[in-house]
Amino acid sequence: MKLKYKIEVFPIPEEDGGGYEARIPQLGREAFRGYGETIEKALAHLEVVKRDLFESYIKDGVPIPEPEVEEGRYSGRILLRVPFYLHKELSELAKKEDISLNQLLNHLIERGLASIRYEKQMEEMPKKLLQKLNQWYDLKFKIDQSEIPEISNIFLNENLSYEKSIC
């Protein structure tokens, strides 16, 4: 199990027995923990725990997440394998467009990501519109309720004057 995850190491207070605790937050701070009298022993114990849990995950068909990549480790270089027919089609399109295959792939990836962002915005649009309509309705209802005393006074005054004219 050569996957390299970020590891946190903490000293254990003397009143709790002393030593060190090592853990892998991405995989679960409570599940992936190793202990030892020294940092090295805690890390070694954590590796044993990780190996045993991964073996169990593999046996049970539980997916093992890839280690998270830190911001500073993006090189801008990606190794991508595609079927030969797709490679051929992409190369021909790049040649037709008079651009490099790399430029074409960048363009297509950017368009794909823009499309995904647009779809997400469109999915959110009805929710946001409904929220706005509800806010406007609530505001209108509050305004209408605030006018009730004024309207009831007008109604009462009209009825009183009507009654007075009958007598």
TORPA-4810 file (N, C-alpha, C, O; in nm, 3 decimals):
<nodes>
NODE_1_0.084_-0.118_0.000_0.000_0.000_0.000_0.089_0.124_0.000_0.118_0.181_0.105_M
NODE_2_0.130_0.164_-0.114_0.225_0.273_-0.126_0.159_0.409_-0.143_0.227_0.507_-0.173_K
NODE_3_0.027_0.418_-0.124_-0.041_0.546_-0.136_0.007_0.639_-0.024_0.010_0.600_0.092_L
NODE_4_0.043_0.761_-0.061_0.099_0.857_0.035_-0.008_0.959_0.075_-0.045_1.046_-0.004_K
NODE_5_-0.057_0.947_0.197_-0.157_1.038_0.251_-0.092_1.134_0.349_0.014_1.107_0.405_Y
NODE_6_-0.157_1.248_0.369_-0.110_1.344_0.469_-0.131_1.281_0.607_-0.239_1.229_0.637_K
NODE_7_-0.027_1.286_0.689_-0.031_1.226_0.822_-0.014_1.336_0.926_0.071_1.424_0.912_I
NODE_8_-0.096_1.330_1.030_-0.084_1.423_1.143_-0.024_1.345_1.260_-0.063_1.231_1.285_E
NODE_9_0.070_1.408_1.331_0.132_1.345_1.448_0.115_1.439_1.567_0.144_1.558_1.558_V
NODE_10_0.067_1.382_1.679_0.043_1.462_1.799_0.107_1.394_1.920_0.105_1.271_1.930_F
NODE_11_0.164_1.473_2.010_0.212_1.413_2.135_0.092_1.379_2.224_-0.007_1.452_2.228_P
NODE_12_0.103_1.268_2.295_-0.001_1.229_2.391_0.044_1.280_2.527_0.158_1.254_2.567_I
NODE_13_-0.042_1.353_2.599_-0.001_1.407_2.730_0.045_1.294_2.824_-0.005_1.182_2.819_P
NODE_14_0.142_1.328_2.909_0.198_1.231_3.003_0.090_1.170_3.092_0.094_1.051_3.123_E
NODE_15_-0.008_1.252_3.134_-0.115_1.199_3.221_-0.203_1.096_3.149_-0.274_1.019_3.213_E
NODE_16_-0.197_1.094_3.014_-0.270_0.994_2.935_-0.179_0.881_2.887_-0.219_0.800_2.803_D
NODE_17_-0.058_0.874_2.940_0.032_0.765_2.907_0.154_0.806_2.826_0.249_0.729_2.815_G
NODE_18_0.152_0.927_2.768_0.265_0.975_2.691_0.278_0.906_2.556_0.197_0.821_2.520_G
NODE_19_0.379_0.944_2.483_0.404_0.889_2.351_0.345_0.977_2.242_0.328_1.097_2.260_G
NODE_20_0.314_0.915_2.129_0.265_0.991_2.013_0.149_0.918_1.946_0.137_0.795_1.952_Y
NODE_21_0.066_0.998_1.883_-0.044_0.944_1.802_-0.025_0.995_1.660_-0.001_1.114_1.639_E
NODE_22_-0.035_0.906_1.563_-0.028_0.943_1.421_-0.161_0.903_1.358_-0.215_0.796_1.386_A
NODE_23_-0.213_0.990_1.271_-0.341_0.958_1.206_-0.347_1.015_1.065_-0.272_1.106_1.030_R
NODE_24_-0.439_0.961_0.987_-0.459_1.004_0.849_-0.597_1.066_0.840_-0.697_0.994_0.831_I
NODE_25_-0.607_1.199_0.842_-0.738_1.265_0.845_-0.825_1.233_0.724_-0.947_1.218_0.739_P
NODE_26_-0.768_1.221_0.606_-0.848_1.197_0.486_-0.922_1.064_0.494_-1.031_1.050_0.438_Q
NODE_27_-0.865_0.967_0.562_-0.926_0.834_0.568_-1.011_0.814_0.693_-1.077_0.711_0.707_L
NODE_28_-1.011_0.911_0.781_-1.090_0.901_0.904_-1.000_0.910_1.025_-0.923_0.819_1.054_G
NODE_29_-1.010_1.022_1.094_-0.922_1.046_1.210_-0.936_0.938_1.316_-0.840_0.907_1.388_R
NODE_30_-1.055_0.880_1.327_-1.077_0.780_1.432_-1.038_0.639_1.388_-1.001_0.557_1.472_E
NODE_31_-1.044_0.610_1.260_-1.016_0.475_1.212_-0.867_0.452_1.187_-0.813_0.348_1.224_A
NODE_32_-0.802_0.548_1.126_-0.662_0.531_1.086_-0.573_0.602_1.187_-0.532_0.716_1.166_F
NODE_33_-0.543_0.531_1.298_-0.463_0.587_1.406_-0.355_0.487_1.444_-0.377_0.366_1.450_R
NODE_34_-0.236_0.542_1.471_-0.127_0.459_1.518_-0.067_0.523_1.642_-0.063_0.646_1.654_G
NODE_35_-0.020_0.440_1.735_0.037_0.490_1.860_0.177_0.433_1.879_0.208_0.324_1.831_Y
NODE_36_0.260_0.510_1.951_0.394_0.461_1.981_0.464_0.551_2.081_0.425_0.665_2.101_G
NODE_37_0.569_0.497_2.142_0.647_0.573_2.238_0.725_0.685_2.169_0.754_0.788_2.230_E
NODE_38_0.758_0.663_2.042_0.829_0.764_1.964_0.747_0.794_1.838_0.653_0.722_1.805_T
NODE_39_0.783_0.901_1.770_0.714_0.936_1.645_0.731_0.822_1.544_0.636_0.786_1.475_I
NODE_40_0.851_0.767_1.536_0.879_0.659_1.441_0.791_0.537_1.468_0.738_0.476_1.375_E
NODE_41_0.776_0.501_1.597_0.693_0.386_1.633_0.545_0.413_1.604_0.473_0.323_1.562_K
NODE_42_0.501_0.536_1.628_0.362_0.572_1.597_0.336_0.563_1.447_0.232_0.513_1.404_A
NODE_43_0.432_0.611_1.367_0.418_0.604_1.221_0.421_0.459_1.172_0.346_0.422_1.082_L
NODE_44_0.507_0.377_1.232_0.514_0.236_1.193_0.383_0.165_1.228_0.332_0.085_1.149_A
NODE_45_0.329_0.195_1.346_0.201_0.134_1.386_0.089_0.180_1.293_0.002_0.101_1.257_H
NODE_46_0.091_0.307_1.253_-0.010_0.360_1.161_-0.003_0.286_1.028_-0.107_0.256_0.968_L
NODE_47_0.117_0.255_0.980_0.131_0.181_0.854_0.070_0.041_0.865_0.007_-0.007_0.770_E
NODE_48_0.087_-0.023_0.980_0.028_-0.155_1.002_-0.125_-0.144_1.001_-0.193_-0.225_0.939_V
NODE_49_-0.177_-0.043_1.071_-0.322_-0.021_1.075_-0.374_0.005_0.934_-0.476_-0.051_0.894_V
NODE_50_-0.304_0.091_0.860_-0.346_0.124_0.723_-0.347_-0.001_0.635_-0.443_-0.025_0.561_K
NODE_51_-0.242_-0.080_0.643_-0.233_-0.202_0.562_-0.348_-0.297_0.595_-0.413_-0.351_0.505_R
NODE_52_-0.372_-0.318_0.725_-0.478_-0.410_0.766_-0.616_-0.361_0.722_-0.697_-0.439_0.673_D
NODE_53_-0.642_-0.232_0.739_-0.771_-0.178_0.699_-0.788_-0.182_0.547_-0.897_-0.213_0.498_L
NODE_54_-0.684_-0.150_0.473_-0.692_-0.156_0.326_-0.718_-0.299_0.278_-0.797_-0.321_0.187_F
NODE_55_-0.651_-0.396_0.340_-0.676_-0.536_0.303_-0.822_-0.572_0.327_-0.884_-0.641_0.246_E
NODE_56_-0.876_-0.525_0.439_-1.017_-0.549_0.470_-1.108_-0.479_0.369_-1.207_-0.536_0.324_S
NODE_57_-1.073_-0.355_0.333_-1.152_-0.280_0.234_-1.153_-0.354_0.100_-1.258_-0.368_0.037_Y
NODE_58_-1.036_-0.401_0.058_-1.026_-0.470_-0.071_-1.111_-0.598_-0.068_-1.184_-0.627_-0.162_I
NODE_59_-1.101_-0.672_0.042_-1.178_-0.796_0.057_-1.328_-0.768_0.052_-1.404_-0.846_-0.007_K
NODE_60_-1.372_-0.657_0.114_-1.515_-0.624_0.121_-1.563_-0.539_0.004_-1.681_-0.506_-0.004_D
NODE_61_-1.473_-0.504_-0.088_-1.512_-0.425_-0.204_-1.534_-0.278_-0.173_-1.603_-0.209_-0.249_G
NODE_62_-1.477_-0.229_-0.065_-1.489_-0.088_-0.028_-1.383_-0.009_-0.106_-1.265_-0.045_-0.103_V
NODE_63_-1.424_0.098_-0.176_-1.325_0.174_-0.253_-1.225_0.245_-0.161_-1.262_0.296_-0.055_P
NODE_64_-1.102_0.249_-0.203_-0.996_0.318_-0.129_-0.970_0.450_-0.201_-0.931_0.450_-0.318_I
NODE_65_-0.990_0.563_-0.132_-0.972_0.693_-0.200_-0.825_0.720_-0.232_-0.735_0.682_-0.159_P
NODE_66_-0.806_0.788_-0.344_-0.672_0.834_-0.381_-0.631_0.946_-0.285_-0.716_1.021_-0.239_E
NODE_67_-0.502_0.957_-0.254_-0.458_1.068_-0.169_-0.490_1.202_-0.233_-0.478_1.219_-0.354_P
NODE_68_-0.532_1.298_-0.149_-0.559_1.432_-0.199_-0.428_1.497_-0.241_-0.324_1.476_-0.179_E
NODE_69_-0.435_1.575_-0.348_-0.317_1.644_-0.399_-0.319_1.785_-0.344_-0.420_1.855_-0.354_V
NODE_70_-0.208_1.828_-0.287_-0.199_1.963_-0.233_-0.188_2.063_-0.347_-0.136_2.032_-0.454_E
NODE_71_-0.236_2.185_-0.322_-0.239_2.292_-0.423_-0.105_2.308_-0.495_-0.102_2.318_-0.618_E
NODE_72_0.003_2.312_-0.423_0.133_2.341_-0.481_0.188_2.228_-0.567_0.293_2.243_-0.628_G
NODE_73_0.118_2.115_-0.572_0.171_2.000_-0.643_0.110_1.982_-0.781_0.133_1.880_-0.845_R
NODE_74_0.033_2.080_-0.829_-0.022_2.072_-0.964_0.083_2.122_-1.062_0.122_2.238_-1.058_Y
NODE_75_0.127_2.034_-1.148_0.233_2.072_-1.241_0.177_2.123_-1.373_0.249_2.185_-1.451_S
NODE_76_0.048_2.096_-1.399_-0.008_2.130_-1.529_0.013_2.019_-1.631_-0.024_2.032_-1.747_G
NODE_77_0.071_1.912_-1.587_0.098_1.800_-1.678_0.012_1.681_-1.636_0.008_1.643_-1.519_R
NODE_78_-0.059_1.624_-1.733_-0.146_1.509_-1.708_-0.113_1.401_-1.810_-0.103_1.429_-1.930_I
NODE_79_-0.096_1.281_-1.763_-0.078_1.168_-1.854_-0.216_1.108_-1.878_-0.282_1.066_-1.783_L
NODE_80_-0.258_1.104_-2.002_-0.392_1.058_-2.036_-0.384_0.949_-2.141_-0.322_0.967_-2.246_L
NODE_81_-0.447_0.837_-2.114_-0.453_0.730_-2.212_-0.592_0.729_-2.273_-0.693_0.734_-2.202_R
NODE_82_-0.598_0.723_-2.406_-0.725_0.719_-2.478_-0.720_0.605_-2.580_-0.611_0.562_-2.619_V
NODE_83_-0.835_0.557_-2.623_-0.834_0.453_-2.726_-0.773_0.506_-2.856_-0.778_0.626_-2.883_P
NODE_84_-0.715_0.418_-2.934_-0.644_0.460_-3.057_-0.736_0.537_-3.152_-0.693_0.635_-3.213_F
NODE_85_-0.863_0.494_-3.164_-0.953_0.563_-3.258_-0.982_0.706_-3.213_-0.998_0.795_-3.296_Y
NODE_86_-0.990_0.728_-3.081_-1.011_0.863_-3.030_-0.887_0.948_-3.052_-0.896_1.065_-3.089_L
NODE_87_-0.770_0.889_-3.029_-0.643_0.959_-3.053_-0.636_1.003_-3.199_-0.597_1.116_-3.229_H
NODE_88_-0.673_0.913_-3.289_-0.670_0.943_-3.433_-0.766_1.058_-3.464_-0.729_1.153_-3.534_K
NODE_89_-0.888_1.049_-3.413_-0.989_1.153_-3.441_-0.945_1.289_-3.386_-0.961_1.391_-3.452_E
NODE_90_-0.891_1.289_-3.265_-0.844_1.414_-3.206_-0.728_1.473_-3.285_-0.724_1.593_-3.310_L
NODE_91_-0.634_1.389_-3.325_-0.519_1.435_-3.404_-0.564_1.494_-3.537_-0.514_1.599_-3.579_S
NODE_92_-0.658_1.428_-3.603_-0.709_1.479_-3.731_-0.780_1.613_-3.713_-0.765_1.703_-3.795_E
NODE_93_-0.858_1.624_-3.606_-0.929_1.750_-3.580_-0.829_1.862_-3.550_-0.846_1.974_-3.599_L
NODE_94_-0.726_1.833_-3.472_-0.624_1.934_-3.441_-0.555_1.980_-3.570_-0.531_2.099_-3.588_A
NODE_95_-0.524_1.886_-3.657_-0.459_1.921_-3.784_-0.552_2.007_-3.869_-0.509_2.106_-3.928_K
NODE_96_-0.679_1.969_-3.875_-0.778_2.046_-3.952_-0.792_2.188_-3.898_-0.806_2.283_-3.975_K
NODE_97_-0.789_2.202_-3.766_-0.802_2.334_-3.702_-0.669_2.410_-3.701_-0.664_2.526_-3.660_E
NODE_98_-0.564_2.345_-3.746_-0.430_2.404_-3.751_-0.380_2.446_-3.611_-0.324_2.553_-3.593_D
NODE_99_-0.404_2.357_-3.514_-0.354_2.378_-3.378_-0.290_2.247_-3.332_-0.308_2.142_-3.393_I
NODE_100_-0.216_2.256_-3.222_-0.152_2.135_-3.170_-0.258_2.048_-3.100_-0.364_2.095_-3.061_S
NODE_101_-0.225_1.922_-3.086_-0.313_1.830_-3.015_-0.333_1.878_-2.872_-0.443_1.869_-2.818_L
NODE_102_-0.227_1.927_-2.809_-0.235_1.978_-2.673_-0.333_2.096_-2.664_-0.415_2.101_-2.572_N
NODE_103_-0.324_2.190_-2.759_-0.416_2.304_-2.760_-0.560_2.258_-2.777_-0.650_2.309_-2.711_Q
NODE_104_-0.581_2.162_-2.865_-0.716_2.110_-2.887_-0.771_2.046_-2.759_-0.885_2.072_-2.720_L
NODE_105_-0.690_1.963_-2.695_-0.734_1.897_-2.572_-0.766_1.999_-2.463_-0.866_1.986_-2.392_L
NODE_106_-0.680_2.102_-2.449_-0.708_2.208_-2.351_-0.841_2.275_-2.381_-0.922_2.297_-2.291_N
NODE_107_-0.862_2.307_-2.508_-0.986_2.374_-2.549_-1.108_2.287_-2.518_-1.207_2.335_-2.464_H
NODE_108_-1.101_2.159_-2.553_-1.214_2.069_-2.530_-1.242_2.050_-2.381_-1.357_2.044_-2.340_L
NODE_109_-1.136_2.039_-2.303_-1.154_2.024_-2.157_-1.217_2.150_-2.099_-1.309_2.141_-2.017_I
NODE_110_-1.169_2.268_-2.141_-1.227_2.394_-2.092_-1.374_2.405_-2.129_-1.456_2.446_-2.047_E
NODE_111_-1.408_2.369_-2.253_-1.549_2.372_-2.296_-1.633_2.276_-2.214_-1.745_2.308_-2.175_R
NODE_112_-1.579_2.158_-2.189_-1.652_2.059_-2.109_-1.677_2.109_-1.968_-1.787_2.094_-1.915_G
NODE_113_-1.574_2.168_-1.907_-1.591_2.221_-1.771_-1.689_2.337_-1.769_-1.770_2.348_-1.677_L
NODE_114_-1.682_2.425_-1.869_-1.776_2.537_-1.878_-1.919_2.484_-1.891_-2.011_2.539_-1.831_A
NODE_115_-1.936_2.380_-1.968_-2.068_2.320_-1.986_-2.120_2.263_-1.854_-2.237_2.278_-1.821_S
NODE_116_-2.033_2.197_-1.780_-2.073_2.141_-1.649_-2.112_2.252_-1.554_-2.214_2.242_-1.485_I
NODE_117_-2.031_2.360_-1.548_-2.065_2.474_-1.461_-2.199_2.535_-1.500_-2.280_2.567_-1.414_R
NODE_118_-2.222_2.550_-1.631_-2.347_2.607_-1.681_-2.466_2.519_-1.641_-2.568_2.570_-1.596_Y
NODE_119_-2.452_2.387_-1.658_-2.560_2.296_-1.621_-2.591_2.306_-1.472_-2.708_2.305_-1.434_E
NODE_120_-2.488_2.317_-1.389_-2.511_2.330_-1.245_-2.585_2.460_-1.214_-2.676_2.462_-1.130_K
NODE_121_-2.546_2.569_-1.281_-2.615_2.696_-1.260_-2.760_2.685_-1.304_-2.849_2.738_-1.237_Q
NODE_122_-2.785_2.618_-1.415_-2.922_2.603_-1.464_-3.005_2.516_-1.369_-3.125_2.539_-1.354_M
NODE_123_-2.942_2.418_-1.307_-3.013_2.335_-1.209_-3.050_2.418_-1.086_-3.156_2.396_-1.027_E
NODE_124_-2.964_2.511_-1.048_-2.989_2.594_-0.931_-3.089_2.706_-0.959_-3.152_2.757_-0.866_E
NODE_125_-3.104_2.744_-1.085_-3.188_2.858_-1.122_-3.332_2.845_-1.071_-3.381_2.939_-1.008_M
NODE_126_-3.402_2.733_-1.093_-3.539_2.724_-1.043_-3.548_2.737_-0.891_-3.642_2.798_-0.839_P
NODE_127_-3.451_2.680_-0.819_-3.451_2.691_-0.673_-3.437_2.836_-0.631_-3.510_2.884_-0.544_K
NODE_128_-3.343_2.907_-0.693_-3.321_3.048_-0.658_-3.442_3.131_-0.694_-3.481_3.221_-0.619_K
NODE_129_-3.503_3.104_-0.809_-3.622_3.178_-0.851_-3.736_3.153_-0.753_-3.807_3.247_-0.716_L
NODE_130_-3.756_3.029_-0.712_-3.860_2.996_-0.616_-3.835_3.065_-0.483_-3.929_3.114_-0.420_L
NODE_131_-3.710_3.070_-0.439_-3.677_3.141_-0.315_-3.713_3.288_-0.326_-3.770_3.345_-0.233_Q
NODE_132_-3.679_3.350_-0.439_-3.711_3.492_-0.460_-3.862_3.513_-0.460_-3.912_3.607_-0.397_K
NODE_133_-3.935_3.426_-0.530_-4.080_3.439_-0.534_-4.140_3.425_-0.394_-4.231_3.499_-0.358_L
NODE_134_-4.088_3.332_-0.316_-4.135_3.315_-0.178_-4.105_3.438_-0.095_-4.187_3.480_-0.013_N
NODE_135_-3.987_3.498_-0.114_-3.952_3.620_-0.041_-4.046_3.733_-0.079_-4.093_3.806_0.008_Q
NODE_136_-4.074_3.746_-0.208_-4.165_3.852_-0.253_-4.306_3.828_-0.200_-4.374_3.922_-0.159_W
NODE_137_-4.349_3.702_-0.200_-4.482_3.670_-0.150_-4.490_3.703_-0.001_-4.586_3.765_0.044_Y
NODE_138_-4.388_3.663_0.076_-4.386_3.694_0.219_-4.388_3.843_0.242_-4.458_3.891_0.331_D
NODE_139_-4.313_3.918_0.163_-4.309_4.063_0.176_-4.446_4.121_0.144_-4.494_4.209_0.217_L
NODE_140_-4.510_4.076_0.038_-4.643_4.124_-0.001_-4.743_4.093_0.108_-4.826_4.177_0.143_K
NODE_141_-4.736_3.971_0.164_-4.829_3.931_0.269_-4.811_4.020_0.391_-4.909_4.059_0.454_F
NODE_142_-4.688_4.054_0.425_-4.663_4.142_0.539_-4.720_4.281_0.512_-4.779_4.343_0.601_K
NODE_143_-4.702_4.330_0.391_-4.755_4.461_0.356_-4.907_4.458_0.362_-4.968_4.549_0.418_I
NODE_144_-4.970_4.355_0.305_-5.116_4.343_0.307_-5.168_4.337_0.449_-5.270_4.399_0.480_D
NODE_145_-5.100_4.263_0.538_-5.144_4.254_0.677_-5.132_4.388_0.747_-5.215_4.421_0.832_Q
NODE_146_-5.031_4.464_0.715_-5.013_4.594_0.780_-5.122_4.692_0.739_-5.149_4.788_0.810_S
NODE_147_-5.185_4.668_0.624_-5.293_4.756_0.579_-5.428_4.715_0.634_-5.525_4.789_0.616_E
NODE_148_-5.439_4.601_0.701_-5.568_4.552_0.751_-5.634_4.651_0.847_-5.753_4.679_0.829_I
NODE_149_-5.564_4.706_0.946_-5.633_4.801_1.036_-5.690_4.921_0.959_-5.802_4.964_0.987_P
NODE_150_-5.616_4.973_0.864_-5.663_5.087_0.786_-5.787_5.050_0.705_-5.883_5.127_0.700_E
NODE_151_-5.784_4.935_0.642_-5.897_4.889_0.561_-6.019_4.864_0.649_-6.130_4.901_0.612_I
NODE_152_-6.000_4.802_0.766_-6.113_4.773_0.854_-6.174_4.902_0.908_-6.295_4.910_0.926_S
NODE_153_-6.093_5.004_0.934_-6.146_5.133_0.979_-6.232_5.197_0.871_-6.339_5.251_0.899_N
NODE_154_-6.187_5.190_0.748_-6.265_5.245_0.637_-6.397_5.171_0.627_-6.502_5.232_0.610_I
NODE_155_-6.392_5.038_0.637_-6.513_4.957_0.627_-6.609_4.991_0.740_-6.729_5.008_0.717_F
NODE_156_-6.557_5.002_0.863_-6.642_5.035_0.978_-6.702_5.173_0.962_-6.821_5.192_0.988_L
NODE_157_-6.625_5.270_0.920_-6.675_5.406_0.902_-6.786_5.409_0.799_-6.886_5.479_0.817_N
NODE_158_-6.770_5.334_0.692_-6.874_5.330_0.589_-7.001_5.267_0.645_-7.111_5.315_0.618_E
NODE_159_-6.987_5.159_0.724_-7.104_5.093_0.781_-7.173_5.183_0.883_-7.296_5.191_0.885_N
NODE_160_-7.094_5.249_0.966_-7.153_5.338_1.067_-7.230_5.450_1.001_-7.342_5.481_1.040_L
NODE_161_-7.170_5.511_0.901_-7.239_5.621_0.835_-7.363_5.569_0.763_-7.463_5.640_0.754_S
NODE_162_-7.356_5.448_0.712_-7.472_5.390_0.644_-7.583_5.366_0.746_-7.700_5.395_0.721_Y
NODE_163_-7.542_5.310_0.865_-7.642_5.285_0.968_-7.704_5.415_1.017_-7.825_5.420_1.041_E
NODE_164_-7.624_5.518_1.031_-7.675_5.646_1.079_-7.776_5.704_0.981_-7.874_5.767_1.021_K
NODE_165_-7.752_5.683_0.857_-7.843_5.741_0.759_-7.977_5.667_0.757_-8.077_5.724_0.714_S
NODE_166_-7.981_5.544_0.801_-8.105_5.468_0.805_-8.193_5.518_0.919_-8.315_5.526_0.903_I
NODE_167_-8.136_5.550_1.030_-8.212_5.587_1.149_-8.275_5.719_1.139_-8.342_5.762_1.233_C
</nodes>
